[in-house]
């Protein structure tokens, strides 16, 4: 008899292999693409299945708001990719964020956050959490030594986003984790650290490896990558995922099986897409930094970026790769100047999202950071003349030519 073939453990395979195959290694019968289980409810073999579910066995499928085989397939891939015990997929990024926060915070509790946040997250903190009696305190990333002074027994979580939207500032993950762990004795309990990793993705940065407890990401963006699905992800320990899953069940933020199928399809090209976007963004950032009609370029891969040294240490920046596909420019003329540039672009698309195969541009004061006061915009570092660019997969020469003609046309 021949020797039985040995296959690598899924945890030991590389990111691209995990994204494509998940845990399905080795010979087996069945479809190559995961099937779409478009069913709201599931048959029991007999009532023993119902008893098992009632006793807490979540491998028993009951109802798609609770769990679904197509959704679980993509959740298992995502957990494997980021090195988490489990992952949950939600109907949107905001559904994931709100579920994660409400999994640990209740009336009378406090959240500590860095101020540079996606506008939807900030408005959730500003407008919705106070209705639940949950307070938010902000700490500057430049003064993380002050974080323990903000901690008392009410603090349940620390929240951060890095790189930030849209200024591409970085938050020192190691410093946040160290400061939070020092403060836990004062709090008298474990403080959960959450990080939104949407701009970087696990290709460039993995907060869990720095000691962060909960990784959050908008699946709408790079994970989906084709501007055709909306979703969100939470990856963490089994214990935390159980808490977040309760929020998913009762607030109803479950994703649709077809959206999960699209996400599984997108993961097959995830790494190569992001690597190409990294390269395009780096080249476009250098081009725009030299352009006479751009005031400044914010991109962590540029030596001119105020957090470039941290980006080199924390992101996987080497040889021109690893700093993400997002950059922001500021043009003269404030919001009117930004509008004139954006409306003159012919290859880049004026749309309010990011992470897709096409290059998308938006003006933060009219999109992600709308409905903010001048003081709030100042605290976020957002100016009227900013244009956020999500660099796609087009020819970078075509992109450079497009931005060049739009910037030159602005002053004619």
NULO-714808 format. One record per atom (N, C-alpha, C): residue in one letter; x, y, z. Coordinates in steps of 0.001 Angstrom, whole numbers, plus 500000, padded with zeros to 6 digits. Layout:
residues N
aXYZ;...
***
This chain:
residues 412
x500840498799500000;x500000500000500000;x500874501250500000;x500438502237499218;x501186503483499176;x500930504317500423;x501819505223500657;x501658506084501809;x500507507064501591;x499789507370502648;x498702508352502574;x499291509739502382;x498729510485501420;x499224511842501160;x498987512730502384;x499969513525502673;x499852514445503797;x499655515855503259;x498725516561503877;x498418517918503442;x498743518890504575;x499140520101504245;x499473521064505305;x498239521453506100;x498465521789507350;x497370522322508156;x496981523685507591;x495696524016507549;x495278525311506980;x495977526498507631;x496246526419508940;x496889527529509648;x498310527780509162;x498941526747508563;x500328526892508132;x500455527360506686;x499341527482505983;x499403527923504594;x499469529440504522;x499827529959503340;x499967531404503153;x498602532071502969;x498609533395503074;x497368534167503020;x496563533875501759;x497209533868500605;x496481533643499353;x495829532270499334;x496517531265499845;x495959529916499899;x494767529870500854;x494901530513501996;x493800530557502953;x492576531245502363;x492810532355501641;x491702533113501070;x490958532322500000;x491673531479499272;x491061530710498185;x490426529422498689;x491147528697499558;x490709527355499937;x490138527253501344;x490415528230502198;x489968528108503576;x490529526853504214;x489657526048504795;x490086524806505443;x489891523588504549;x489467523812503302;x489168522695502400;x490396522273501617;x491326521630502286;x492537521130501651;x492422519620501448;x493001519144500357;x492985517708500097;x491843517297499189;x491872516061498689;x490860515595497728;x489491515439498384;x488462515793497623;x487085515637498082;x486158515825496895;x484977515264496977;x483983515481495948;x483185516739496270;x482626517334495213;x481746518478495434;x482112519653494556;x481373520740494665;x481613521908493825;x482906522620494204;x483539523215493212;x484739524017493484;x484340525322494159;x483322526010493603;x482816527239494214;x481817526874495301;x481841527584496439;x480881527268497503;x479458527542497033;x478534526646497343;x477150526852496908;x476472527964497696;x475477528582497074;x474675529591497754;x473482528883498399;x473464528833499707;x472355528205500429;x471319529291500698;x470435529492499737;x469467530580499802;x468197530070500491;x468337529753501755;x467217529218502531;x467084530009503823;x465858530322504201;x465644531051505448;x465679530127506664;x465315528852506458;x465253527912507578;x465771526548507131;x465941525613508076;x466641524361507791;x465896523171508398;x465946522053507685;x465337520819508169;x466137520240509338;x465435519679510307;x466058518864511341;x465915517396510950;x466935516612511201;x466801515161510985;x465724514600511910;x465717515082513144;x464665514774514110;x464775515811515218;x463956515723516213;x463928516749517257;x465193516772518113;x466016515734517983;x467293515761518708;x468157516931518234;x468029517304516951;x468758518472516448;x468309519737517169;x466995519874517336;x466473521046518040;x466959521081519480;x467040519919520109;x467532519852521486;x468999520261521543;x469780519770520591;x471206520144520548;x471364521654520395;x470579522244519507;x470660523697519328;x470265524420520613;x469179523975521238;x468710524622522460;x469749524550523569;x470607523524523514;x471651523369524534;x472949524084524153;x472911524841523036;x474053525687522693;x474942525196521586;x474561524158520866;x475375523637519766;x475102524469518516;x476005525400518206;x475747526295517070;x476132525679515731;x476510524382515731;x476726523707514453;x475402523255513830;x474322523330514604;x472996522978514099;x472396524213513431;x472140524116512129;x471557525253511414;x470059525316511695;x469596526527512027;x468217526729512428;x467523527762511547;x468176528927511386;x467519530080510772;x468618531011510270;x468478531544509070;x469589532262508450;x469925533577509150;x469000534142509916;x469395535307510718;x470416534911511772;x470391533655512203;x471343533183513201;x472649532741512547;x472559531946511492;x473743531446510791;x473285530771509506;x474250530622508591;x473951530100507255;x475221529427506724;x475126528281506044;x476334527584505586;x477220528404504646;x476613529176503732;x477418529998502824;x478140531085503591;x477433531695504534;x478047532738505364;x479151532148506227;x478896530976506801;x479906530371507677;x481174530013506904;x481044529601505658;x482222529288504846;x483142530499504733;x482570531659504440;x483403532846504283;x483918533336505634;x483141533142506698;x483614533504508038;x484827532668508429;x484798531386508093;x485934530521508433;x487181530927507662;x487009531309506407;x488171531787505639;x488747533052506254;x487878533994506609;x488350535266507157;x489064535058508486;x488523534217509347;x489177533939510631;x490563533347510403;x490664532421509451;x491944531806509129;x492934532849508602;x492464533736507736;x493326534743507122;x493931535703508135;x493152536088509148;x493645537077510110;x494188536442511374;x494077535110511494;x494614534434512666;x493768534600513905;x492439534663513721;x491519534786514849;x490850533452515123;x490337533281516336;x489608532054516643;x488338531958515805;x487643533094515666;x486419533092514868;x486209534462514239;x485381534482513217;x484975535738512585;x483475535705512348;x482869536872512328;x481462537031511988;x481355538020510833;x480483537720509880;x480213538643508786;x478844539272509004;x478778540586508822;x477561541359509040;x477070541964507725;x475908542563507786;x475297543159506592;x475988544435506144;x476811545053506989;x477560546259506623;x478688546457507619;x479610547350507278;x480680547674508205;x480156548311509480;x479166549198509355;x478605549843510539;x477854548841511414;x477219547837510805;x476579546790511610;x477616546051512433;x478793545806511841;x479867545131512575;x480387546005513712;x480602547291513435;x481131548200514453;x480152548346515607;x478882548596515291;x477900548798516353;x477729547532517188;x477728546358516537;x477597545109517282;x478793544883518195;x479991545183517706;x481193544985518523;x481172545883519752;x480816547142519561;x480788548080520694;x479708547682521696;x478509547371521204;x477408547050522105;x477556545660522727;x478486544873522197;x478759543575522825;x479404543739524192;x480095544868524421;x480820545029525683;x480358546233526497;x479699547206525867;x479339548436526570;x477840548497526830;x477494548992528000;x476087549177528355;x475933550493529107;x474724550824529497;x474450552097530157;x475401552316531339;x476019553492531353;x476961553841532408;x478402553546532066;x478631552837530961;x479998552503530550;x480600553600529684;x481918553501529491;x482667554494528715;x483542553791527692;x483661554434526549;x484552553988525480;x485630555047525317;x486886554640525183;x487973555563524857;x488340555354523400;x488471556436522651;x488764556332521224;x489804557363520811;x490557557020519795;x491367558033519122;x490424558833518217;x490713560102517949;x489737560969517269;x489629560787515767;x490660560284515109;x490628560142513657;x489821558925513264;x488574559129512868;x487659558025512603;x486897558240511311;x486442557147510718;x485468557218509641;x484263558021510140;x483704558859509277;x482631559739509702;x481437559012510274;x481064557862509688;x479938557093510209;x480200556580511609;x481428556138511869;x481791555687513210;x481719556838514197;x482277557988513804;x482279559145514695;x480857559585515022;x479987559623514009;x478609560046514265;x477863559017515112;x478184557730514970;x477616556707515854;x478033556968517292;x479306557280517494;x479789557601518833;x479148558886519358;x479033559891518485;x478543561212518905;x477028561236519126;x476275560602518229;x474822560784518215;x474030559604518778;x474554558381518661;x473772557199519036;x474161556659520410;x475447556500520676;x475845555910521954;x475332556686523170;x475305558045523124;x474746558760524288;x473298558377524596;x472529557971523585;x471143557543523828;x471091556269524661;x472162555496524618;x472256554283525419;x472947554548526758;x473291555798527006;x474005556121528236;x475447555701528220;x476042555586527007;x477445555204526854;x478242556437526462;x479264556771527242;x480079557957526992;x481307557595526158;x481842558573525436;x483067558388524654;x484058559470525045;x485262559064525393;x486358559996525666;x487414559809524587;x488067560902524208;x489038560838523122;x490452561097523645;x491385560328523091;x492790560487523434;x493579560683522145;x494486561610522139;x495287561885520950;x496298560769520728;x496447560309519480;x497487559312519198;x498888559826519490;x499041561159519497;x500346561743519802;x500629561756521298;x499624561443522115;x499792561489523566;x499144560273524215;x499546559084523737;x498951557862524274;x499338557611525730;x500374558309526206;x500734558183527618;x499628558698528517;x498734559537527934;x497618560079528717;x496463559103528823;x496502558013528060;x495358557089528046;x495036556534529440;x496021556072530222;x495668555539531545;x494967556554532440;x495242557845532253;x494589558858533086;x493102558985532774;x492702558556531571;x491286558616531189;x490505557403531668;x491219556397532150;x490582555131532517;x490058555186533940;x488820554740534094;x488253554464535409;x487448553169535285;x486677552843536298;x485962551564536289;x484862551493535237;x484488552643534660;x483443552642533631;x483961552284532249;x485273552316532055;x485840552100530724;x485830550614530385;x485193550274529267;x485080548881528844;x485875548568527583;x486139549603526779;x486803549328525502;x487618550537525064;x488651550244524282;x489438551265523581;x489271550997522096;x488984552050521340;x488682551914519919;x489640552790519115;x490110552247517995;x491000553020517133;x490827552597515686;x491311553451514806;x491324553194513367;x492693553593512852;x493335552727512091;x494643553062511549;x494927552265510286;x495336552924509189;x495380554359508982;x493980554980509050;x493952556275509375;x492685556942509591;x492094557443508278;x490812557665508307;x490047558145507157;x489693559609507382;x490108560550506534;x490823560390505271;x492273560866505330;x492787561179506525;x494095561828506614;x495258560849506577;x494972559538506624;x496012558504506573;x497003558630507724;x496553559170508861;x497386559165510053;x497481557738510587;x498562557454511294;x498719556138511901;x498640556234513410;x498070555217514019;x498046555072515466;x498985553933515816;x499838554156516791;x500833553163517203;x500133552027517957;x499972550890517304;x499236549776517893;x499917549249519153;x501233549110519113;x501948548608520289;x501744549539521477;x501822550854521225;x501682551822522313;x500271551807522894;x499260551671522044;x497882551598522539;x497702550373523417;x498191549235522955;x498040547993523726;x498773548101525057;x499991548612525042;x500758548731526279;x500085549679527263;x499611550824526772;x498956551797527652;x497660551241528225;x496918550520527411;x495653549949527887;x495881548875528927;x496852548012528685;x497116546941529655;x497609547516530985;x498372548612530925;x498800549254532176;x497607549799532952;x496576550241532213;x495425550888532847;x494409549897533397;x494537548624533051;x493504547668533442;x493418547455534957;x494518547570535655;x494474547429537111;x493620548529537714;x493730549722537149;x492922550853537596;x491445550621537304;x491163550030536138;x489774549767535758;x489179548623536560;x490030547670536965;x489551546524537717;x488984545414536851;x489199545493535558;x488700544457534648;x489440544568533317;x489255543566532491;x489861543556531164;x489209544635530299;x490020545391529572;x489525546395528627;x489742545852527219;x488685545803526439;x488746545250525092;x489273546313524127;x490284545961523340;x490861546877522356;x490365546480520978;x489751547446520282;x489181547213518953;x489897548092517935;x490167547531516754;x490845548281515702;x490138548091514371;x489816549206513729;x489278549193512363;x490466549156511405;x490571548068510662;x491727547828509786;x491357547949508307;x490249548644508001;x489726548668506635;x490719549228505637;x491369550344505957;x492273550977504991;x493502550121504716;x494012549440505725;x495245548674505546;x494973547288504976;x493979546604505501;x493689545197505268;x494805544326505846;x494516543054506000;x495488542128506574;x496689541919505652;x496576542287504390;x497738542199503494;x498853543101504005;x498492544251504544;x499486545250504941;x499697545353506446;x498724544932507239;x498813545156508684;x497805544252509391;x498223543627510475;x497305542786511238;x497333543212512708;x496363544005513150;x496347544481514537;x496330543371515581;x495778542208515244;x495726541121516222;x497130540687516631;x498082540809515737;x499458540408516055;x500143541377517006;x499544542543517199;x500103543525518131;x499425543460519496;x498476542544519658;x497795542411520932;x496405543013520972;x495927543540519845;x494555544034519769;x493608542843519912;x492461543056520565;x491527541961520830;x490545541717519694;x490097542788519056;x489016542690518074;x489419543425516807;x489373542722515681;x489672543327514383;x488350543564513659;x488176544792513169;x486980545184512434;x487360545584511024;x486501545258510080;x486786545661508710;x485485545731507912;x485426546697507022;x484305546780506096;x484567545832504934;x483740544805504792;x483879543874503665;x483482544535502352;x482752545628502439;x482369546390501246;x483597546851500480;x484686547080501179;x485855547737500604;x486800546710499989;x487999546554500492;x488996545709499826;x488649544231499839;x488037543746500887;x487702542320500931;x486727541967499822;x485707542800499616;x484785542620498498;x485416543055497191;x485899544285497163;x486791544739496114;x486217544990494734;x484903544835494532;x484336545011493194;x483145545974493182;x482949546686494277;x481861547671494386;x480498547058494113;x480306545798494509;x479033545139494239;x478453544408495455;x479027544619496634;x478459544029497836;x478692544967499016;x477876544789500048;x478017545547501291;x478118544540502424;x479088544732503298;x479251543809504415;x480261544321505415;x480338543659506550;x481300544015507586;x481774542767508301;x482921542868508964;x483525541708509619;x483989542067511018;x483795541140511942;x484404541187513269;x485184539889513437;x486453539981513811;x487276538801514074;x487867538922515470;x487748537858516261;x488186537936517657;x488185536541518260;x488199536492519581;x488149535216520303;x486754534614520224;x486665533320520516;x485370532637520580;x484431533357521549;x484966533745522702;x484144534387523725;x483550535694523224;x484389536527522590;x483874537811522103;x482879537609520965;x483165536669520083;x482261536433518949;x480889535986519433;x480829535228520514;x479522534849521061;x478742536088521491;x479421537038522114;x478759538274522528;x478304539081521316;x479166539184520310;x478814539936519103;x477687539250518338;x477687537917518363;x476642537178517649;x475264537436518265;x475220537641519562;x473951537998520205;x473421539312519650;x474324540288519457;x473909541563518860;x473408541347517433;x474113540498516686;x473708540212515303;x472300539616515273;x472034538679516154;x470729538001516157;x469586538968516447;x469772539849517434;x468633540625517893;x468539542012517275;x469636542543516747;x469546543762515951;x469375543446514462;x469570542182514107;x469264541744512742;x470273542134511691;x471539542306512078;x472554542734511115;x473186541611510326;x472438540533510055;x472997539387509334;x473181539710507855;x474163539061507261;x474388539257505825;x473577538250505028;x473347538573503764;x472595537704502872;x473514536620502304;x473022535398502094;x473877534334501546;x474496534691500194;x473777535422499351;x474353535777498060;x475505536764498227;x475360537723499156;x476472538636499437;x477678537875499965;x477431536848500801;x478535536021501307;x479201535251500174;x478414534766499220;x478974534092498049;x479862535039497255;x479389536272497030;x480205537253496311;x481500537550497064;x481407537603498386;x482601537865499188;x483597536714499072;x483107535474499109;x484005534328498947;x484691534371497587;x483938534725496557;x484526534871495218;x485626535925495219;x485371537053495896;x486331538151495904;x487607537807496655;x487489536987497697;x488678536634498472;x489713535891497631;x489268535232496567;x490204534487495723;x491238535401495080;x490886536646494821;x491824537595494202;x492249538702495170;x491886538561496428;x492103539630497404;x493559540075497490;x494459539136497710;x495858539516497923;x496465540165496684;x496229539596495501;x496839540181494304;x496244541539493994;x494956541731494278;x494346543047494057;x494983544095494952;x495084543776496234;x495617544765497176;x497081545064496883;x497847544058496522;x499258544304496191;x499381545242494992;x498551545050493971;x498581545952492808;x498129547359493213;x497122547465494061;x496672548778494514;x497744549470495345;x498470548700496148;x499611549257496873;x500600549902495911;x500988549160494873;x501988549671493936;x501479550896493181;x500233550831492705;x499663551973491989;x499592553207492881;x499187553011494138;x499050554140495052;x500409554784495335;x501421553957495521;x502750554507495779;x503238555345494596;x503069554822493389;x503538555553492211;x502726556820491992;x501414556744492173;x500580557936492004;x500886558979493073;x501142558533494302;x501479559471495380;x502761560228495065;x503792559526494588;x505038560208494204;x504782561212493088;x503984560834492106;x503674561733490989;x502953562991491474;x501943562811492305;x501167563960492766;x501966564837493722;x502885564249494485;x503705565056495390;x504604566007494606;x504981565593493403;x505829566461492564;x505014567443491720;x503697567298491734;x502850568119490872;x502725569530491452;x502920570513490631;x502911571900491089;x501566572420491537;x500498571724491217;x499162572211491563;x498495571386492663;x499313570685493435;x498852569947494619;x499571570514495832;x498806570929496822;x499403571503498025;x500153570460498849;x499523569324499061;x500189568263499833;x499544566925499507;x500322565892499716;x499866564521499522;x500040563790500841;x498985563103501275;x499047562313502496;x499021560843502111;x500155560173502301;x500262558749502004;x501360558176502897;x501074557150503696;x502064556657504664;x503361556172504034;x503334555806502756;x504541555333502106;x505500556417501690;x505093557677501773;x505975558784501409;x506815559210502620;x508101559461502427;x508921559959503539;x508402561260504122;x507637562030503335;x507087563287503823;x505925563099504787;x505359561907504847;x504234561674505741;x504713561742507183;x503962562426508062;x504435562589509448;x504603561279510208;x503926560209509761;x504031558922510455;x504695557864509577;x505559558301508682;x506192557352507772;x507027556318508521;x507764556744509542;x508604555806510296;x507746554750510979;x506616555166511555;x505713554205512176;x505122553274511132;x504799553805509959;x504258552964508884;x505258551887508485;x506520552242508411;x507549551258508048;x507657550161509112;x507442550533510365;x507565549562511441;x506305548721511624;x505151549331511383;x503877548695511735;x503174548060510545;x503301548684509391;x502751548102508178;x503858547305507504;x503513546617506444;x504517545767505802;x505185546514504664;x505653547718504953;x506226548563503928;x507665548208503631;x507916547726502432;x509282547469501995;x509286547388500479;x510275547957499868;x510389547878498422;x509249548560497687;x508623549545498330;x507547550276497669;x506175549682497866;x506057548536498526;x504761547909498760;x504390548019500231;x503119547775500519;x502721547579501899;x502083548741502600;x501821549850501918;x501267551021502586;x499812551296502231;x499174550399501516;x497765550548501222;x497491551259499914;x496215551226499516;x495798551820498255;x495100553148498395;x495103553734499600;x494415554995499849;x495404556144499981;x495086557252499360;x495859558478499573;x494921559673499498;x495357560768500076;x494555562000500078;x495436563146499623;x494879563989498767;x495581565191498341;x494778566411498778;x495474567530498906;x494814568809499168;x495162569756498032;x494144570391497467;x494341571308496342;x493969572713496764;x494505573739496076;x494130575118496394;x492664575372496090;x492119576405496725;x490757576809496410;x489687576187497265;x490071575485498318;x489088574907499219;x488177573903498537;x486930573834499018;x485986572856498479;x485684573119497005;x485633574391496598;x485376574696495186;x486506574175494309;x487745574355494770;x488875573832494013;x488827572325493915;x488464571646495026;x488356570193495009;x487271569737494039;x486140570429494029;x485043570084493121;x485485570208491668;x486206571270491359;x486635571469489967;x487571570347489514;x488470569918490402;x489376568823490039;x488593567524489853;x487771567192490816;x487024565929490761;x486128565883489522;x485479566995489208;x484564567012488054;x485297566997486717;x486609567176486741;x487396567148485505;x488044565791485244;x487947564867486218;x488543563551486037;x487721562710485056;x488403561894484280;x487733561079483262;x487931559576483477;x489045559183484105;x489282557771484424;x488802557478485845;x489233558268486800;x488795558107488184;x487316558451488298;x486623557723489161;x485166557828489305;x484825558595490580;x483917559554490466;x483454560333491606;x482388559517492339;x482773558845493421;x481848557974494147;x482301557841495599;x481344557609496488;x481605557616497928;x481894556223498471;x482935555594498035;x483353554335498645;x484841554169498377;x485343552973498551;x486773552736498364;x487029551243498262;x488247550915497820;x488700549534497821;x488336548722496597;x487641549340495614;x487239548601494437;x488325548552493375;x488056547810492309;x489035547687491226;x489157548986490446;x488126549843490512;x488189551123489840;x488666552198490820;x489377553205490312;x489815554308491159;x488623555197491466;x488403555433492759;x487293556262493217;x487833557490493936;x487176558625493734;x487555559852494424;x486341560425495129;x486579561079496255;x485500561754496970;x486078562937497726;x485216563872498056;x485593565070498808;x485079564880500231;x485952564670501209;x485496564286502549;x484454565213503172;x484580566544502971;x483596567434503604;x482206567256503016;x482102566602501846;x480801566325501238;x480425564839501296;x481268564022501909;x480996562578501906;x481211561988503293;x482380561432503542;x482609560707504798;x482499561606506025;x482796562919505881;x482816563816507030;x481791564941506909;x480686564636506235;x479582565583506163;x478916565677507537;x478195566764507775;x477470566981509033;x478406567090510231;x479578567665509986;x480487567949511087;x480748569447511148;x480906569946512360;x481202571362512544;x482643571653512132;x482953572926511994;x484341573296511663;x485310572793512718;x484900572851513984;x485779572382515053;x485981570877514967;x484919570140514652;x485061568691514502;x485959568350513323;x485796569063512210;x486666568823511063;x488120569123511421;x488326570184512184;x489694570536512597;x490294569415513441;x489498568866514370;x490012567789515224;x490328566547514400;x489579566331513340;x489832565185512464;x490935565471511437;x491400566707511370;x492436567067510415;x491936567185508989;x490622567371508809;x490017567419507475;x489851568861507029;x490318569171505825;x490184570507505259;x489273570464504032;x488659571612503678;x487723571628502542;x488353571237501211;x489648571488501030;x490291571211499758;x490810569799499593;x490466568906500512;x490958567527500432;x490157566702499428;x490879565839498710;x490276564842497823;x490847563491498231;x489957562573498629;x490394561227498998;x490389560349497754;x491467559597497560;x491622558769496363;x491788557312496779;x490882556481496299;x491020555030496444;x491568554515495122;x492828554156495113;x493514553814493868;x493128552405493439;x492733552271492176;x492271550992491665;x493330550229490904;x492882549427489954;x493761548534489213;x494032549003487785;x493601550208487451;x493858550699486103;x495368550891485877;x495729551125484639;x497113551490484336;x497480552739485127;x498581552671485849;x498966553838486641;x499343555010485743;x499806554736484521;x500105555830483597;x498822556555483196;x497746555801483001;x496465556433482699;x495983557268483877;x496195556773485092;x495782557530486275;x496588558811486422;x497879558727486211;x498709559938486310;x498273560962485263;x498025560501484052;x497578561407483007;x496236562035483335;x495339561254483920;x494006561767484267;x494092562843485338;x494854562589486399;x494979563596487451;x495737564821486955;x496712564625486111;x497460565760485568;x496545566689484779;x495730566141483864;x494858566997483065;x493786567674483928;x493287566956484961;x492257567543485822;x492835568685486664;x494040568501487176;x494662569542487974;x495017570767487129;x495455570534485901;x495789571652485023;x494523572375484548;x493465571626484268;x492230572228483809;x491609573114484883;x491852572799486139;x491246573537487245;x491562575016487201;x492746575382486704;x493170576784486745;x492957577512485432;x492379576811484431;x492183577478483143;x491009578442483198;
***
